[in-house]
Structures are given as C-alpha cells and as structure tokens.
Amino acid sequence: MKIAIVCYPTFGGSGVVATELGIALAERGHEIHFVTYKQPVRLELLDNNIHFHEVHVPEYPLFRYQPYELALSSKLVDTIKLYGIELLHVHYAIPHAYAGYMAKKMLKEEGIYIPMITTLHGTDITLVGNHPFYKSAVTFSINKSDVVTSVSEDLKQKTLKIFNVEQDISVIPNFIDSKKYSSGYTDCQRSLMANEDEKIITHISNFRKVKRIPDVIKVFHEVQKEIPAKLIMVGEGPEKEYAEQLCEELGIADSVLFLGNSNEIDRILCFSDLFLLPSETESFGLAALEAMINKVAIISSNTGGIPEVNKEGVTGFLSDVGDVNDMAKNAIYLLSDGIILEEFKENAKKIASKFDIVNILPLYEEVYEKAYKSR
Ligand code: GMT
C-alpha cells in the first residue's frame, strides 16, 4: 500500500513509534511517505520505499500564530494526489487528526477517497486534548477518523471516559524490534560511565513536568546512600536545569551524568542495571519497554498504561505516584542482590519480546485493510 504517515518528528515517543512503524512497513514492501515539518529523528535512511515531505509554514507578520494545520492539510492533499497515496495514518490527535480530516474533505471534493487512521498516544488525550480549548476539535477529529487506535488499554478507557467518542477504539500496543538487540552490544563500555563496584541507574525522557524529574533525583539520592551507583540522565527539556540544581543541593552532582539527547540510547541502556520512570502519567511508557529489551529492570510509578508493560515483582516494581521512599526501597532491594537483579533483568527482556514488531505490525496491517475496505 501507499501510506502517508503524519507525526511529530522529535524525540517524543509518538514520533519514535510512527517512524519505526513506517520503517518496518517499508521493509514489508509498503511505500511510506512521512509528512511533517522536519525529518523524523530516527529516520536516518530514505530509500525507494521511504519518502519524506517537509511541511513549510511561511512566516507572515500579520499572523500571531503561524497556521501549521493549514500548511499540513494542503501538503497532504498535494502529496496524496501526486503519489497516489491510498491511506493516511496520523499519530497524535492534535492537530494531525484535525488537519488530516480537512485534507480528506478537500480530496473528496475532487472525487478522491482517502481513509484515515488516527493513533492516540496519550498526552493528546490526557494532558492537552482534555483542555476545554481543544476538547471539541479533538472529539470531532476522533469521531471523523475511519479507524482509531490507542497504544494501551488504559488510554482507550481514558479516551472513552473523557471524550464523547462514537468510534470503536482498537488497542495496538507500542513495540520494539527485538532482532536489533538479539546479539547485544559487543562494545558495551560500562567502564566509561561507572567504576567496577558501581551500579548504573538510567532515566530517559523529555524532562517535562509529567516525568517527575525531581523524583528521579530523590530516588537516586536515597539509593546511593546504600549502594555505590551512578545515575545517567538522558534527554533535554524544561525540567533539566532544576534537576541539575537539585543534584548540587543534595551533594550528588558528581554521581549524576546529564548526557542530553541521544540517538544511541541502546548503547547507554546496554550497561544499565535499573531504569527509573516515576511519571505522573504515562499512556504506555515506551522508554521503559526500550530499557526492558536491553535487559534493564524497571522501577516505575503505578499509573496509566505502565502496568501493561512493567510487571510488578517480575520485570520490576511499581509504586504510587510520588512515593519516592517506596521506589528507593524497591531499587535498593533489586540492586543489593546480584542473583535477584539478574532474574528481573532476564524477565524484563522476556516480557519485552512479547512487544516485538513481528507481533504488532500485523495488527496495524489489519486495521489498514479494514479502513481501506470501508471506502
Ligand atoms: O511523554 C512523552 O515522552 C512524549 C509523548 C508523545 O506524545 O510523544 O509520549 C506519549 O506517547 C508514547 C508513545 O506512544 C508513550 O509511550 C508515552 O507513554 C506517552 N506519554 C504520556 O502519556 C505522558
């Protein structure tokens, strides 16, 4: 099939999922066209089956806000016509589903029918879409999609509760490509990050408030009192400066490494023992899944879709949001016993393999077929 994918091209989970899905679909022979304002970060290679179309929004002084949705819907109309695209898959409701629907309507005027799949990723529902200023448009866009998917059962239930949705929602969990990890890194240079006797704890995110970055630091502060350890913080975002300051205040700055954004998170995860994800909410927690496939145990909050990924007492532990002491206690328990830690790490890899793209891709192909047949 010829499929147009709309996503955010940044380091966020929804962009990563959309990009990896597009790459996998292209490997299966589909022709994939990414339509977004920048080449997605994980899209390194373009080939015969992978194309990228940049959405330009010209600056005009009259506009206080530049109309991205307008530029996106026009670009979609042009791209769909030019390449004979058969299906549109938008990731993140705001404003992609809205712009996608406008494109669909414009094309219909010309006798072209294009089915639209909308994948809900979480913040488009729980944090942003829920706002009264957006809610009507988000509800409308969801209901006008031909197929709606959500990345977890929890997100599906939240969507049904928050919005007046008339559409059925198919749960298609996020995925990883486990063949990438089957041999592991041969040059996993743990010694670059920590001394021989130190454990390595990692956190990866976009450092927004929802990630509860201070909790990551506080958990580590407690852990390092009992166990020699280093904390590796990967990512950039508004909470980073405060996190650095907090490390100074707590006297642990020498044990915490802030690495910034990275395209090599697997190289970092390959020498990590524990992954911390204390988020306020998380529709899925793709970062935890990526840690798990790299054989890293998880200490997380018990919120949103995280329990669908991190299994209590098997792949890690889950605590109430904000319960820093419980998270620290669980982390110390795991890090204190090499045998138990190894068991959890093995379990993490085993459970993560269930989310292999090989199992998930056919679910997307099934909904594509359903949407295509509904023409
Ligand atoms: O919160 C983020 O890290 C970014 C955000 C996004 O929209 O890209 O992630 C959301 O989508 C990811 C992929 O489906 C999920 O794994 C994240 O849990 C979800 N974030 C939240 O729900 C807060």
Boltz pocket constraint, residues with backbone or C-beta under 6 A from the ligand:
constraints:
  - pocket:
      binder: B
      contacts: [[A, 12], [A, 13], [A, 14], [A, 15], [A, 17], [A, 92], [A, 120], [A, 121], [A, 122], [A, 123], [A, 124], [A, 151], [A, 174], [A, 205], [A, 206], [A, 210], [A, 281], [A, 282], [A, 283], [A, 284], [A, 285], [A, 286], [A, 287]]
      max_distance: 6.0
